């Protein structure tokens, strides 16, 4: 009798990989509102057939991250009321998530990715590197959301954060904005390290209020 065989790991479905790739592309601010996303062009660039691209675009549309326009999809233009609605939801979700993180009392090792991201943000701020700061900022968010025990809450947080993330890519090129963001996230990290859920929630509310104000200013200037 041969030794027992172990099940092989299945590769991630191609549609999921295309979806993740396109979602990250949108999150990074590499598209402007109104720029078309066409199946054929995307499939050619990724070296895949049009079917997984079509599936990925449909999922992104279901998430509200793109909208159909003719035979293609586009990144929607957010108006003032869109930002108001998105942040109303974020104010409900993210402070509560941080209360849960603080209550779970994660250890030093679990906090390591968050601290590393914060250090990278500080280094990028000192170097005046907006792109590196933005990437570290995303790692910071991924680090604290990874500590939230309610995965459904995390999915909702990620969805609504992604709705405005491409706009944040433009604001983080401003050194004064980076300074405000860094100060707020340092306060948040200190509260979590102390296990103070209420202070962490208040720090997140202040952070969201600043982000909302900056995005509303950007949107109003663009009108």
Buried (B, 14 or more C-beta within 10 A) or exposed (E): EEEEEEEEEEEEEBBBBBBEBBBEBBBBBEBEEEEBBBBEEBBEEBEBEBEBBBBBBBBBBEBBBBEEEEEBBBBBEBEEEBBEBBBEBBBEBBBBBBBBBBEEEBEEEBBEBBBBBBEBBBEBBEEEBBEBBBBBBBBBBBBBBEBBEEEEBBEBBBBBBBBBBBBBBBBBBBEEBBEBBBEBBBBBBEBBBEBBBEBBBBBBBBBBEBBBEBBBEBBEEEE
